Amino acid sequence: MIPLEYFTLLSAFLFCVGIYGALTRRNVIGILISIELILNAANINLVAFNKYLGTKDALGQIFSLFVIAIAAAASVVGLVLIIAIYRNAKTLFTDGLTLMKD
Protein backbone atom coordinates (compact mmCIF):
# COMPACT_ATOMS: atom_id res chain seq x y z
CA MET A 1 0.00 0.00 0.00
CA ILE A 2 1.30 3.45 -0.91
CA PRO A 3 1.88 5.69 2.13
CA LEU A 4 -0.22 8.80 2.64
CA GLU A 5 2.87 11.00 2.57
CA TYR A 6 3.45 10.18 -1.10
CA PHE A 7 -0.01 11.40 -2.01
CA THR A 8 0.38 14.59 0.01
CA LEU A 9 3.79 15.26 -1.57
CA LEU A 10 2.35 14.72 -5.05
CA SER A 11 -0.55 17.00 -4.21
CA ALA A 12 1.75 19.68 -2.80
CA PHE A 13 3.94 19.49 -5.90
CA LEU A 14 0.94 19.83 -8.24
CA PHE A 15 -0.39 22.71 -6.15
CA CYS A 16 2.96 24.55 -6.27
CA VAL A 17 3.24 24.01 -10.03
CA GLY A 18 -0.30 25.33 -10.45
CA ILE A 19 0.40 28.44 -8.35
CA TYR A 20 3.64 29.07 -10.23
CA GLY A 21 1.86 28.66 -13.56
CA ALA A 22 -1.01 30.94 -12.58
CA LEU A 23 1.36 33.69 -11.43
CA THR A 24 3.90 33.54 -14.25
CA ARG A 25 1.87 32.71 -17.36
CA ARG A 26 1.13 35.48 -19.78
CA ASN A 27 -1.40 33.49 -21.77
CA VAL A 28 -4.94 33.41 -20.38
CA ILE A 29 -5.47 29.77 -21.39
CA GLY A 30 -2.30 28.77 -19.52
CA ILE A 31 -3.60 30.50 -16.41
CA LEU A 32 -6.89 28.59 -16.70
CA ILE A 33 -5.00 25.29 -17.02
CA SER A 34 -2.93 26.16 -13.95
CA ILE A 35 -6.09 26.77 -11.92
CA GLU A 36 -7.37 23.36 -13.01
CA LEU A 37 -4.09 21.84 -11.80
CA ILE A 38 -4.64 23.42 -8.38
CA LEU A 39 -8.11 21.90 -8.18
CA ASN A 40 -6.76 18.49 -9.17
CA ALA A 41 -4.23 18.72 -6.33
CA ALA A 42 -7.11 19.32 -3.94
CA ASN A 43 -8.92 16.28 -5.36
CA ILE A 44 -5.90 14.07 -4.73
CA ASN A 45 -5.83 15.23 -1.11
CA LEU A 46 -9.55 14.64 -0.62
CA VAL A 47 -9.46 11.09 -1.96
CA ALA A 48 -6.19 10.15 -0.24
CA PHE A 49 -7.26 11.37 3.19
CA ASN A 50 -10.61 9.66 2.83
CA LYS A 51 -8.87 6.39 1.98
CA TYR A 52 -6.37 6.56 4.82
CA LEU A 53 -8.67 7.90 7.53
CA GLY A 54 -11.02 5.02 6.85
CA THR A 55 -14.39 6.74 6.79
CA LYS A 56 -17.09 4.41 5.58
CA ASP A 57 -19.30 7.04 3.98
CA ALA A 58 -16.86 7.94 1.14
CA LEU A 59 -17.16 11.62 1.95
CA GLY A 60 -13.81 12.41 0.28
CA GLN A 61 -14.99 10.98 -3.03
CA ILE A 62 -18.26 12.89 -2.79
CA PHE A 63 -16.44 16.16 -2.15
CA SER A 64 -14.07 15.33 -4.98
CA LEU A 65 -17.02 14.94 -7.36
CA PHE A 66 -18.32 18.34 -6.27
CA VAL A 67 -14.90 19.88 -6.91
CA ILE A 68 -14.80 18.30 -10.36
CA ALA A 69 -18.27 19.65 -11.16
CA ILE A 70 -17.32 23.13 -9.95
CA ALA A 71 -14.08 22.98 -11.95
CA ALA A 72 -15.98 22.03 -15.10
CA ALA A 73 -18.41 24.92 -14.60
CA ALA A 74 -15.53 27.32 -13.93
CA SER A 75 -13.77 26.14 -17.09
CA VAL A 76 -16.86 26.81 -19.17
CA VAL A 77 -17.27 30.29 -17.72
CA GLY A 78 -13.55 30.94 -18.12
CA LEU A 79 -13.55 29.88 -21.76
CA VAL A 80 -16.59 32.05 -22.48
CA LEU A 81 -14.80 35.02 -20.91
CA ILE A 82 -11.66 34.24 -22.92
CA ILE A 83 -13.69 34.21 -26.15
CA ALA A 84 -15.36 37.50 -25.25
CA ILE A 85 -12.04 39.13 -24.38
CA TYR A 86 -10.47 37.85 -27.58
CA ARG A 87 -13.29 39.30 -29.67
CA ASN A 88 -12.72 42.74 -28.15
CA ALA A 89 -8.96 42.84 -27.59
CA LYS A 90 -7.77 40.47 -30.37
CA THR A 91 -5.18 38.98 -27.99
CA LEU A 92 -4.96 36.28 -25.34
CA PHE A 93 -1.90 37.64 -23.57
CA THR A 94 -2.44 39.37 -20.25
CA ASP A 95 0.01 42.13 -21.15
CA GLY A 96 -2.25 43.32 -23.98
CA LEU A 97 -5.47 43.31 -21.99
CA THR A 98 -6.21 46.95 -21.26
CA LEU A 99 -9.97 46.88 -21.68
CA MET A 100 -10.59 49.15 -18.69
CA LYS A 101 -8.58 52.02 -20.24
CA ASP A 102 -10.83 52.44 -23.28
N, C-alpha and C positions, 0 to 999 in steps of 0.2 A: 504494500500500500504506500502511496506517495505521501510524504509528510505535508502537513498543513503549511509549514514554512515555505515550501517550494511554490505553492499557489500564491501565498501572500507576496513573495518576492517577484513572481511573474506579474502579478497584478500591480505592484508598486512600479515595476519597470515600465509596463504599458501606460500607467498613469503619468509617469514622468515624461515618457516620449510624447504622449498626447498633449501635455502642458507645454512642452518645448515646441511642438509643432504648431500649437494654437498661438503661441506668442511670437514665433519667428517667421511664420509663413506670410508671404505677401499675396498669395493667391487665395481668393475667398473659398474655393472648393477645397483646397488643402486645409484650411481652417476648419471647415465642416467635417472633413474626414478625421482630423485630430480630435474634435469633440466626440465623435463616434468612438474613437479609440479609448477615450476617458470613460465613456459609459460601458464599454466592454470590460474594462478593468474592474469597474464596480460590479458587473455581473459575475466575474470570476470570483470575487470576494464573497458575494452573496451565496453562490452555490457551494463554494469550498467550506465556508463556515457552517452552512446548514448540514453538510455531509459530516463534518468532524464534530460538531456539537451534538449530533444525534437526535435532533428533533424529529418526531414522527409525523408531523403535519406538513412537511415539505414547504415550510414558509419561505425559505430562501429561493426555491425554484419559482414560487408564486410571485415574489417580489421581482425576481429576475425577468419573468414574463412581462410584468408591468413596466420595467425599465426598457425592455426591448420595444414594447408598444409605444412608449413615450418617445424613444429614440427614433422610431420610424415616423411618427407624427412630426417630430422636430426636423427630421431630414426633409420631409415634404415641404414644410413651411420654409425651411432654409433654401431649398432649391427654387421655390417660387419667388422668394426675395432676390435670389441671385439672378434669375431671369429678368425680373423687373428692373434691377439695378443695371444689368447689362443693356437692356433696351434703352435706358436713359443715358448712361455714362459711356457705353461702348467699350468698357474694360472690365476685367475681373480682378485686377490688382488693387489692393487696398491703398496704395500710394496715389492712384488716380481718382479715387472716390471723394470728390468734393461737392457732393450734391447740395449740401447745406449752404454753400457760398452763393449759389445762383439764385 
